[in-house]
Each structure stands twice: as C-alpha cells, then as structure tokens.
Amino acid sequence: MKKALTYLVNNLLKDPISGSALKVKDAHTLVGLESEECVYEIKEGIPIVLKSDKSYVEHYQLDAQYFDYFSEVPEAWKIENKRLHQNIISLGQIKEAKTLVDIGSGGGWLVKHVLKKTKATIIPFDISYDNIRKLQMLYPSDRHVGVVGDALCLPFKDESLERVFAVEVMEHVVEPRLFIKKLLGAVTKDGHVIISTPYKEKIAQSLCIHCNKPTPHNAHLHSFDENNLKSMVPPKGFKVQFRKCNSSYLMKLQIHRLLWFLPFRFWKVLDQIFIALTGRAERIIMKITRE
C-alpha cells in the first residue's frame, strides 16, 4: 500500500454515516475502527467511501462514462480556464500546504499542478470512480491518492484538511448550503476552502426529450453572487474573501486570446480594471478561512 493511501486512511478518512474512524482490513477493504460492520471497498488502490441512493449519484457516475473530461478543449476555453486557474492558485496559497483535497476533480488540472510545483500530497475526490482511476493512471505518484465519495456525505474527519478546493462544482450541487457546511467542517484552523463558480449566471433550460420537463443546460442548478454565497457561511469563526475574474467584456471580445502570453500579474490588473468598469465577470472565487 503506497504511503499516501496509508496516511489518508490513518489520519483523514472517516465513515461518512457513523463518523467513526476507518482502518484497512486488507488490500481490498476498509472497515470501521470501532465496528467492522461498516465496510468500504478499496479498488485498485482507491477507497470508495460512498453509500448513497440519491439520484444525482447515478447521474454523475453516468456522466463520467458519457463525457471525457480529459479531452482537449477549444483554444479559447483553454486560455480562459488557464486564467481562472491562475487566480485560484494565487488565492489558495498552495505551496504552504502539506495536504490538499480537490472536490470534483474533473480532468485533474490541480492534481497536475500540485505534483509538478509543490511537495504536497493531493487527494482528488469525485463521485465517479472512472474519473479518479484515470487520474491515478495519468499522474502516478506517492503523493497522489484519490477517493470516491459524495461531497454531501463527506468522508473526511472534522478539521483535518489544510486546503479544500471545489472548482466549478457548486453550481451542480443539489444542496449548496449543505455542501459548504460539509467543506467547512473538514478544514483545519487557518485552513482554506476555495470555491469557484459562474458569476450571476443566467441559467438556460431546455425541455428534456425523455422526461418532458425543463432541464438546465450543463446541469447547472444554481446561480451565485457575493450575497447568496456569503449567506451560506456562518457569521462567526470564518473569514470570507471574494475575487471576481475573467471579465465578460475581455472574454466576449476574445482579448484573452490576443493576450495569452501576458504574465498573470499583468493580466490580473487588466482583468480587474475591466470588471470594475463594467461590473461583469464570468467567474467568482470565494476563499473561506477558518479563524
């Protein structure tokens, strides 16, 4: 069993139902430290700490089978994502942390960055085993171990994580208030939760051909701004910081493509000027620090 998995089980994981600690029974099984009645599978080195009959679990497991989150994206999207990721990295103080968790890790850009640029251990966390397995194959490392689970039933011990990232995830979550509560419960004192989401998105809907009900595009269920995001954070014990990024004006005119070569520190100044002038941004990042 590799070092990262041993550390994960011994120090970070818990049974999401009972809250009790877990232990390794054998190479393929996790059990409760207090009772071996709670049993979870370890599949090819990946703990599957998931027990849920919620419909969204099946939806996102199928989603990972139908859509390839590791494929190349159009150049304009790639540059836009790069600028978003640069903002997230600058806010997240990644180099100061020893352990990071990436909720809804998708194509694994954060996994790649952490392994290349830091000495930290990175834990991608996803509801889909397929996505986590692909990441393990793409980025093998003793500092990389994935977990399969549900963020609304989070299998991490209270106040055990230094950094928790949820990049472009919360707009998909059925219960965003519960989502934030679970993430904040797992973060250490002086630790950070970093959440990014579309800013003031106007969610388009279509009539589903299968169920004949309105269905939101891209499975985006919620739209967020500073006010409704801050209302989900407890007023005491946490510090909240916002950064809007990716000016809608610059994106629409494709200026981000023309200035792809610009170092981030210069791009950030330009981006913030246009956001201040127009009030429009494509993304908002919320950084929550436990005090």
N, C-alpha and C positions, 0 to 999 in steps of 0.2 A: 504493500500500500504506500503510495507516494506521500511525501512529507506534508504537502498542502492539505490532502484529504484527512490525514491524521489530526492535524491542527484544527481543521474545520469541525470534525466530529467532537473532539475533546473540549473545544473551547467556545464554539459558536452555535452549533445546532441544538435545537430542542424539538420535542414532539409538538407540532402546532395545535394539537387538540387538547392535550392534558397540560402542556407546558413543562413537562419533565425532561431532564437531560437524556441524551441518546448515547449509545455505545455500539461499537462494532461487534457483532456476534461472529461473523465470518466474512469472507471476501465478497459475499453477495447480499449481506443482510445487516440492517441496523435495527436495534431493539431499544426499548426504554431502559434507562438505568435502574429505575425502581420496579418496573414491571415489564416482562418480556412479551406481554400481550399486545403492545403496540409495536408493529413490525413494518419496516420500510425496506424497499429493495435498493441495493447498490448494483447498478447495471453498467458494466464496462467502466468502473471507477467513478460513476456518477450517482450520488444519492438522489433518490426520487422520494421526496418528503411531501407527498401530495395525497390528500384524501378529501375529495370533494365531488358532489354530484351536481354542481352548478352547471347550467347550460353553457356559460361562457368558457368553461374549461375545455369542453369538447370543441367549441368553435375555434379557439386559438390553437389547439392541437392540430385540427384540420387545416387551419390557415398556414401553419408551418409546412405542411405537406404540399399544399397547392402553390404556395408562393416562395420563391427563392430570395431570401433576404441577403444572400451573399453574392448576388449577381451584380454586374456593372450597372451603374445608373447614368443617365444623361449628364453631359459635362456641366451644364448649368446647375443641376441638382447637386452634383459632386462639390462644386465650389461653394454653393450655399450651405451645404452640410458642413464643409470644412470650416467656414466662418462661425457657424453655430458651435461646433466642437471646440474651436479655439476659445470662445467665450466661456464655455463650460469648464475647460481645463484651467483657465486663468482664475475662475471663481472657486474652483474645487480644492485648490492647494494640494494637489495630488502627491507631489514629491514629499510632503511632510507625513504622509500616512504609511502605515505598515500593511493594512488590510483594507481593501475596497470591495464593495458589492455593487454590481451593475444590474439593476432590476429591469427585466425586459430587454435583454442584451442584444437582440436583433442580430445584425451582421458582425458585431464584435469590434467596432472601431475602438472602443475604450479598452478592451482586452489587449488589442494590438499596441495601443499607445502605452499602457502601463507596463507591459512586458519589455517594451523597447526603451522606454525613457526613465523607468524607476526600478527600484529593488523591491517594490511592494508585491504582496500576494493579491491577485484579482479573482473574484468569485462572480462569474456571470450567473444570473438567476432568471429562469424562464419557465413558463408553464408548459413549454414544449420540450420533450426530450430530444427531438430531432435537431433543433437549433443548438442546444447545449452540446450534443455529440459532435456536430460539425465544427463547433468552436474548439473542442478538445483536439480534433484531428488537425485543424488548421494551425493552432498555436500550442503545440505540446510544450509543457514547462512544469517544473516542480513548484512554480509559483502561480499555477493556474489550475483551479478545480471548479467545475460547475455544479449547480444544484438545480433540480427540477422541483418546482413548488408553485403555490398560489400566493401572490403578494397580499391578498386579503385574509390569508391564514398563514402568516409569515413564520417560517421555522427557525428564526434566529433568536437567541437569548436576549433578554432585556439589557439594554445599554452595553452591547458587545461589539458594535461596529463603529469604526472611526469615520468612514465615508460611505454614504449610500447615494447612488446616482439612479435617477429614473428619467431617462432622456426620451421624450416623445412617447410617453406611456400613459400618462394620467387621463388624457382625453379619451382613451379606450376603456377606462376602468368603470365598472358599474357603480361603485360607491367611492367616489374620490375622497370624501371626508374620512371614511374608514381607512382608505389607502394611506393617507398622510398620517393618521393616528398610528398605524402599524409601523411605518418607517421611523417615526419619531421615537416610538417605544424601543427600537433596536439600536439607536445611535448613542454613543458614549458622551460624557460630559466634554464639552469643547469640540465634539464631533459635528460633522455637517451632513445635511441632506440636501442634495442638489436636484431640482426638478425643472425640466424644460417642457414647454407645451406651446402649441399655436396661440397667438395673442388675439383676443377678440374675434375669434373665427366665426364666420357665418356658415353654419353647417348646412350643406346641401343634402337633400334627400331625394330618393327615387322610390317608385312603387315596385316592391320586390315581385318578380315574376313567379316566384314559388309560393309565397305566403300571402301575396296581395296586401301587404302592409307597408307603410312608409319605412324606408331603411336608410340610415345615414351613410353618406359616402365615406369610404375609408374606415368604417366602423368608429367614427368619431362621435362620441355620445354627449360631450360637454364642451362648452366654450368658456375660456377663463380670461380674467384680467386681474389687476393688483387687488381689487376689493374682495372678490369672491375667493381668491387664493388665500389672502391674509385671514379671512374669516374662518378658515379651516384649521388655523394654527392656534393652540392655546395661548392666551394673552400673557401668561407668566411662565418663565423658565426657558423661553426660546427667543432668539433674536432673528428677525426676518429682513432679508435684503433682496431687492429686485434689480434685474437688469433686462431691459428690452434690447433686442438686437435684430439684425437683418432688416434694415429699413425697407419698407414696402416700395418706396419710391426708387431706391437703388436697385432692388430686385426686378421691378417691373421694367425698368429701362435697361436691364442687363449690364449695369455698370459694374456689378460684382464680377462679371466675366471679363470685362475690359481690364479691371484692376486686380486680377487674380494673383499677380506677382507681388502685390503690396504687402510688406510685413504687417503682422497683426496689429502692432501698436499704432501704426498709422491708419490702417483700415478701421480700427475701433473708433478713433477720433472722428473720422469722416462719417461713419455709420451713426454715431451718437448725435452728431450735428443735424443730420437729416431727420432723425427720429424726433429730435427736439423741435425742429421747424415744422414738421408735418403731423406729428402725433401718431404716426403709423409705423408699426413694426410687424414683422412676420412671426416673431417668437418672443416669449418672455421666459426668463430663468428666475426661479426662486431659490435662494440659499437660506436654509434654516439651520441655525447653530444652537445646540443645547448649552445653556449657560450654567 
